[in-house]
């Protein structure tokens, strides 16, 4: 996605430890026009599938997920990183946060993820594939079917995409960062051959 690649090149910052900082337009301050473009691209890529629900994980995946859900006219639900006292009937899993370097126990209301659901999972980043693994686990627990996964940015050198390919997951990343070495961001649009 050319506009996303240009924003990463113009505003992204490479930090130590393989961290890409894009907080000026994706995961802190948001550009709603860019998020709408992202949503339209995910609809173009996945709109032919029998999706009846978008799932993401709080918090940075919510903006692209809700735009995609709006355009597809399906409900959007986010996996919570903390279980509220009011939430009892849940599916739970664990996910490791790459940027915060800690594990989270996450959950989703069992009423909002059922065997009737054909889901599209949306997130801001695909790095090691930790949130994707969490989604796969929750889908197994609930009986929901994962029709596809969409990521705004994939860091290809951290191998999450290889894991999803091995699992037979239909996924697409809108921009691929191939290197963050020496504070330089190498980025390209995702090759069209990597999704079904």
N, C-alpha and C positions, 0 to 999 in steps of 0.2 A: 504494500500500500504506500504509494509514493509520498503522500502528504505526511504520513506518520514517520517514514524514513527521514524526510527533511526536518521534521521537528526534533527527532532524536539527534540528528547531526548538528542542528542549530542550538538546541537547548540542553541536551543530555550531558551528563558529566560522568566520567569514569573515576570511581573511587577504589581504594585499596580492597583487595580480597574479592575481586570480580563483581563489585556492586555497580550497577548503572543507576544513576540518580536522574529521574524524570519527574520530579515533584512539581515542576512549574506548569505541567500540562496534563498529567495523568493521575498521580497518586497522592497529591496534596491539594494543590491548586488545579482546578479542572477547566479544560476548554470544552464547553458544551458542543460547539460546532464540530470539533475534531471527534468527540465522542459519538455524535450523530453519524459522522462519516464511518467510524469504526462499526457502529451498529448496522449501517447499510451494507458494509462489506461482509459482515458475518451473515446477514440475511442472504446476500448473493451466494455465499459459499454453502450455507446449510439450509436454506429456505425450502429446498425440494424434499427434505426429510420429514418424517411424521412426528415432528417435535411438538409437544404440548406443554413444556415447561422449561424455563431457563433456570439454571442453578449456578451460583457463584459462592465465594467465601468472603466474609468481611475483611477489610473494608474496601480495598482498592479495586476489586472486581465489580463492585456494585454499579458504578457509573456506566461502563460499557455493557454490562448485563441488562440494566434497566432500559437502555436505549434499544438494545436488540429485542428485548421482550416487548417493548412498545411497538416497534416496527412489525414484529411477527404476530402481535396481538395475542401473546400468551403470558401467563403469570410468571413472575420472577421471584425466586426465594433465595435467601443467602444463608449459608452455613454459619452458625454463631461460634465465636471463639470462647464464649463463656456461657454456661447454662444458667438462665434466669431461674429464680425460685418458682416462677409461675409455669415453667415448662417441665412436664413430667414424662410424657410418652415420647421418647427420643431415640434416634439412632446416634451413636457416638463413635468417634474415631480420634486418632492422634495425628497431628501434622507438625513437621519441623519447619520453623521459619528461618529461611536463609539469612534474611537481613537482620533479624533480631537475635539469631543464634539461640533459640529456645524452642521447646516443644509446647504445643497447645493441645488441650483436650477440647475438641470441637463437637458440635451437635447440630442436629436438624430435627424439627418436629416430625414425628412419624406420620402425621396426617398430611404433611406437605411433600412427602416423598414415598410413593406407593408403587406397587406392581403395575398400575395403569399408566405410569409416567414414562414418557419417552423424552429424555432430557438432552439439552445442549448445555454443557458446562463452559462458562466464560470466566477468564481471569486476566489480570494485567500482564503477568509474567509467566513464562515457562522456563525454569532453570534446571533444577535437579528432578523436577516432576513431583515434588512432595505434596502439593495441593491436589494434583491430578490423582496420585495414589490414594489420597484421602477420599476423593470423590468416587473412585472405583470401589473402595471398601464400603462406603455408604450405599452405593448402588447395589452391591452384593447383599448387604443386610436387608435392604428394602424390597429387592426384586425389581427395581426400576431399570430401565434400559438406557444405556448411554448411546445416543445416536451420533454424538460428535463432541469435540472439545475445541474451543477457540481461544487463542491467546493474542493479546496485543503485540507483545514482544517476546521472542524466544532467544535465550542465550545458548546458542548451539554447542558451545564448548563445555557446557555443564551437563549435557547428555540426557536431559529429560525427554527430548524428542525421540531419542533412540529407544528409551524405555517404552514410550507410548506405541512406537512402531512395533516393538516386540510383543506388546499386549494386543495388537490388532485394533487399536483405537483409531478412529477416523478423526484426525485433528488438523488444524491449520493455524499457523502463526502469521500475523500480518506484516511483521518485520523481524528480521533475524540479525542478531548481533553475533558476529563470528569471533570477535576479539575485543578485549578491553585493556590490552597490554600497553604499558608506558603512557597511561592516561589518554590513549587514543581509542576512539570508538570506530570499529569497522562494522558497518551495517549494510544490509541489503534487503530487498523484498524477498519474501518466501518463494522458492521455486514452486511452480504450479503442480509439479509431479508428486508432491508430498501429501496430498489429500485425495480422498475418493470423489 
